[in-house]
């Protein structure tokens, strides 16, 4: 039986280019083709390599084979992502590999009259390994989508803390929406970096668009103000709601070192900046 398995594996390896070409022709027929010749040749080489691995798996160490198939699935998945191949089209390619290999094995079994045990052994080895390919292939797409989500999240977070320059040395930070602990830390990081980058000397922090701030967030917000003061940035708080003022008083936070105005418009008017806006 092991002799028959090896013979079957060797036959797969002997026909690996033919099998790989069948995959390539099917993909071209279905309009799935890499955009340049280098990528086309790379995919052909990888397809040949997979059929080589399938043949060798019938008489190689299982652990080594699993590692090979996982690595192959990962790199081919990354390549599919790079050429913007949809996940359903990519997984259809994996289905095609399975169909081609079993069609080929079926013909070889009929031609060489391998017994049922040999066929079952081949199925028991190859099918789980192809499942490994599908798994690692799919992980490449998941990783890519997570990367896009992280980029989008970072962009949204930065937009949620917009330090806008009004004059050469004056800026405004309008805060809109709820502020949780995570966002308050983000405000600390971005506000400090932006004020240094833009060389802001006076920053108006407008809270009129913030519906509610809890005790912890209020404390973090005033830590931001303290940090800005250490950088030499004068701070004016505007749009402070009564409930926020009550929280500040309850915390015993000192108002010394920064000014407070009822509204941003009022603060800008007092500073004589309306004509510059």
N, C-alpha and C positions, 0 to 999 in steps of 0.2 A: 504493500500500500504506500509506504513512504517513497519507494522507487517510482510508483506511478505519479505521486504528488510532485516529485522533483521533475519528472518528465513533462507533466502538465505545466509546471512553472517555467521550465526551459522553453516550451512552445510559446507561452505568452511573451517571454522576453524576445524570442526570435521574431515575433510579429508586432513588437511594440511600436515601430514606426508606422506600420499599417493601421493599427488601432488608433494611434494619436492623430493620424491624418483623417480618419473617419470622424473623430471629434471635431477637428478643424473645419472640415467640409460641412458638417452639420451646423456649426456655429455661423459660418459664412452664409449658408442657405437661409438661416433664420435672422440674418441681418445683425448678428452679434460679432463684431470684428474690432480689434484694437485700432486706434487712430494712426499708428505709424509702424513702419516695418520692423523697427527694433523690438517693439512690444509684441508684434506678431510672432517673430522668431522666438522670443523669450517664452511665450505661451506654448509654442510647439515643443520646445525643449522640455518644458515642465510636464507636458502631457506624456511625452516619451518617458520621462523620468518616473512618472506615476505608474505606468504600465510595467516598467522595470521593477519597481518596488512591489507591485502586485505579484509578479512572477517569482521574485526572490522570497516573498513572504511565505510561500508554500513549503519552503524548506529552510527558513532562517529562524533565528531566535525571535520569539514573539515580542519581548520587551523592546528589542532594537527596532522591530518593524513598527510597533506602535509609535515610537519616537519619530521615526521617519515620516509616517503618515500625518502625524500632528504638525510637524514642521512644514510639510508640503502644503497642508490645508491652510496654515497660517500665511505663508508667503503668497500662495495663489489668491487667497482672500484679500490680502493687502493690494495685490496687483489689480484685482477686480474693482476695488474701491478707487484706485488711482485712475482707471479708465471710465469711471462713473457708470459701471455696470450695475443695474438694479439687482437687489437681493434675489427676487424671484427668478430672474434670468440666470443669475449665477448658480442658484441651487438646481436649476434645470440642467445645467452643465454637469453637476455632480450625479444627477439621475442618469444622464447619458453615459457617463463612465461605467456605472453599474450595469446598464442594459448591454453595452457593447461587450463588456468582459464576460457576462453570462451567456450571451449569444455565441461568443467565441468558444467558451468552455463547453457549451452544449454540442457544438460541432466537433470539437476534439474528443469528447466522450463517445459520441456516435462513431467517429472514425477509428478510435483506438480501443473501443469497447472497455472503458474503465468501469470498475464495479461501483455499486451504489455507495459503498463506504468511502471510496476515494472522492466521489462527488460531494458527499456530506462533509467530509473533512475540509475540502476546498471551500465550501460555503461557510463553514464554521470559522475559517481563518479570514477569508476575504471580506465577508459582509461586515463584521465588527470593525475591521480596519477602515473600510469605506465610511462607516458611521463616524469614526474618529475624524476623518477628513471633513465631513459635513459639519461636525461640531466646531473644529478649530477654524474652519472657513467662516462660519457664522460669527464666531467671536471677533474676527477681524472687522466685521460690519458693526457689531455692537461697540467695539472700542472706538471706531471712527465716529459713530453717532454720539457717543458720550463725549468725544473730543469737541464735536460741533456744539453740543449742549453747553459744555464748559465755556467755550468761546462766547456763545450767546449770553450766557449768564454773566460773564465778566463784563461784556459790553453793556448789558442792562444795568448792572450794578454801578458801573462808572457813570452811566447816564442818570442814575438815580441820585447822584451827588454832583450836580453841575456847578462848578465854580466859574462864574461868568465875570469877565473883566468889564467894568464900567468906564474907568479911566486908566491911565497908565499905572496908577498905584491903588486903585479902589476896585473891589470886586464884591459880588453878591452870591450867596449860596441859598437859593430857594429850595426848601425841603417840602416835598409833597407826599402825602400818604403816611401810613403807619410806620413807626420806627421801632424795630425790635433790637435786641442786643446785637445781633449780627450786623444790621445796618448801621447801628451807632458806631461800631468798631470800624466799619467801612468809611463812615464820615470822617472819623479821626484820621485814617490813613490817607484818603484822597484829599481832604481839605488841607492837611499839612503839606503834602507834596505839591498840590496845585498852587498854593500860596507862595511856596518857595520858587516854583517854576516860573510863575507869572510875576514874581516880585511884588506881591500884594502887601500893602501896608495897612489897609483898612478893609475889613471884611464885614459885610452885612449878612447876618444869618437870619433868614425869614422863616418863621414857624407858622405862618397863617394857614398853610395847607396841611398841617399836621393835626389830625383829629384828636389824638390822645397820646400822652407819653407817660409811661409808668416810672416808678421811683428809680429803678436801676438804669433805665435809658436816660433819664434826666441827669443822673450822676455822671454817666458816660459823656453826655453832651457837654456838661460843664468842665469835664476833663479835657475835651477838645478845645474849649475856650482857653483854659489854662495853658495848654500846650501852645496854642497860637500866640498867646501873650509872651511866652518864653522866646518865641521866634521874632518878637517885636511887632506882631500884627495886632492892631487895634480892632476890637470886636464890638459890633452893635447888634443886639438881638431885637428883632422886630416881629410883630404879630403874635406876641405871647398871649395865649388864652388864659382866662382866670384859673382854670383847673391846673394848668402848668405852673402858674405863679404860686398856687397853693402847695404844689408838690415841692417846688424850690424852697419855699419858706419852711415846710416840714423837714426838709433835709438840712436846713441850717446853712444853705449855700450863700456865700457872701457875694453881693453884687459889685463889690469894689473891683475896679480894673476894667470894667466894660460898661457900655451904656445900653439903655433899653428904650425902645420907641414903640408906640402903639401900632404903627403900620410901616411898611417899607416906604410908601409914598411920603409919609410924614418924616421919616428919618432922612431920606434923600433931600427933601425940601429944607430940613434944618441944616444940612451940610452944604446946601447950595449946589447940589449935583443934578437937579432935574434938567437943567439945560444941556447936560452932557449925556443924558440917557436917550 
